[in-house]
Amino acid sequence: MSDSKIKFYQEDEIEEIVLPDTDAEETAKKQVISTSTADEKIDEENSDGDEVKSEITENKEKNSFLFTLISNMGEFFCGIILSCLKLPLMLLITFGKFLWVHTKVFRDTMVRIGKAIFTAITSPFVKTWKALQRTRRKIKQAKENGDTRTVIKLYLLIVKDSLFGKRGLIVTLFNYAAPIVALVFVISVVGYATNTTYAIKLSVNGKFVGYIENEQVFIDAEQIMQNRITYMGSEKTIVMEPEYSLEMLGDQEYISRYQLVNKMMEISDQAIEYAYGMYIGNKFYGALVDKTPVEKKTEELLEAYRTNSSPDEEVMFEKEISYVPGLYLSNSIVSTDEIIELITSKKVEAAYYTVVDGDSHYLICEKLGITMDELEALNPGIMDEDFVLRAGQKLLKNQEVPFLSVSISRTEVYDVEVPYDTEYTTDDQHYQGVNTTMVAGEYGINQVTAKVYYVNGEETKRDIISTVRTKDPVTEVISQGTLPPQSSHYSDEEINANTKYIWPVEGGELSEWGWWDGGYYGHRGVDIVGYYGCDIYAGASGVVSYAGWHSGGFGYLVVIDHPDGFQTWYAHNSEIFVYEGQQVIQGQCIAALGATGIAYGAHCHFEVRYGGERLNPRYYVNGLPELFAWGY
């Protein structure tokens, strides 16, 4: 009966235990054989105690099952780890082979680098592999020896090393995670410190008023407050003693300089009211309880300048007008009527007028709308006899402008004349110096688009955007006379010892005085009439510096430079008998009397000049009649 029990135990153990590989089967067989042998010995020695045998058999069955389960789990765990390590090793080997085959030029270098990298990467795996192999052998040996305690101990050792060893999962994760956590912590601390806002806690005269960004806010606010106080001319000031401390700003916000002004006004002992401070530019002009009427009036002032001629037209005041709400001293409050009267008033500013060709004192006064005395008062000495108006000269004038200057900008489209060219041909039917227009020149036209800027209606700047030619100019053709001048024709006039020049017109009579002697304003020569075509003589010897048409209104003009630096001018001629650069002598016929240019009737306009200054001919020419008795 004991043999059948032993057989039953062996068969049950064989049926219940399934080993994962051949080594496990052999081990199990050995365990069965050794167990059978041990049982037989026990049965022989204890044949008399059936109950003892039965108890021993049950204990062995339990120990054998637990031992087999633990040992199989240890082997299985080691096999999984080995399989996981095998795949990356195979990938590294495949990649290394690829590099070896395809990098012949840098093979040696790549081999050295590859070995170093391979060693660095695989070293932990190799060490782990060897450790697992050693542990596996120990487990196998312990199973062969039936040492269950050692198997369990090795199994726990594997778990411990896998999780907490130098290369265990937890240690590895900690080694990687710790720096990351530390970095995140440092970044968080730095971010918190960076984003933390610090502010200056401000107390004035011992009372807390708020948080400011910097001390300049208080300085600006105090200046604004003092400006409000001193508007009415009072010398009284409000003393404000600040106290600063640095604090971390939480939910509170900075206060602006204008908010600070209001708070400081509140803690002062002055009578204050809530109003709108009116500023033109940066200057305070008073506080308004109701700003609506003033805003309406300023809009009306701007509307008067709007033309709506351009979609981009901009009309605004040169100085910005702003209304700052807040607390103001009661004596700074002004009425809306007072402010409206101020902004609609006018003021006088100094300005300048630029003299242009053809200007005279009379014409300038007419342009400026002032009297001769007013022009003299603004420009002392302008009426002196030796004062000469010259183009480009600046003359002071008074200009009345609005209190609120208005700036305007708009795009304008306009036409501009294009100068024409002049061609010259020869004409053997006229004397030298006589030019005849064969084809009148015509100006071309350019259409110009420009951005134009005005201040109070006067242009200050013009930026050209585009120019388009709409009409081409027509070239002027002038025929020039080639007949030799009548140089053999001379005057019988004799020079007076007290003068420089002979009477220039044969049989001519004085028809108009110069303005010095009672002639019309701005007339700085004398007009001598005679019959059309009569001879005009050189007042003295010299060189012809100009002979031809003068576009400034003189018509055909002859100018002679004399050796002493003086010049004589002969204008409105019908013909010219000399040419530029020609040497002439006193009394030589130089031109024929006419009415060319701006002239009313045939006459010779005669001038004497020195250094560009026009002089009174009465002191230099023979034959002028006696002046009127009243002293001109």
Buried (B, 14 or more C-beta within 10 A) or exposed (E): EBEEBBEEBBEEBEEEBEBEEEEBEEBBEEBBEEBBEEBEEBBEEBEEEEEEBEEBBEEBBEEBBEBBEBBBEBBEBBBEBBEEBEEEBEEBEEEBEEBEEEBEEEBEEBBEEBEEEBEEEBEEBEEBBEBBEEBBEBBBEBBBEBBBEBBBBBBEBBBEBBEEBEBBEEBBEEEEEEEEEEEEEEEEEEEEEEEEEEBBBBBBBEEEBBBBBEEEBBEBBBEBBBBBBBBEEEEEEBEBEBEEEEEEBEEEEBBBBBBBBBBBBEEBEEEBBEBBBBBBEEEBBBBBEEBEBBBEBBEEBBEEBEEEEBEEBEBEBEBEBEBBEBBBBEBBBBEBEEBBEBBBEEEEEEBEBEBEEEBBBBBBBEEBEBEBEBBBEBBEEBEEEEEBBEEEBEBBBEBEBBEBEBBBBBBBEEEEEBEBEEEEEEBEEBBBBBBEEEBEBBBBBBBBEBBBBBBBEEEEEEEEEEEEEEBEBBEBBBBBBEBEBBBEBBBEBEBEEEBBBBBBBBEBEBBBBBBBBBBEEBBBBBBBBBEEEBBBBBBBBBBBEBBBBBEEBBBBBBBBBBEEEBBBBBBBBBBBBBBBEBEBEBBBBBBBBBBBBEBEEBBBBBBBBEEEEBBBBBEBBBBBEEEEEEEE
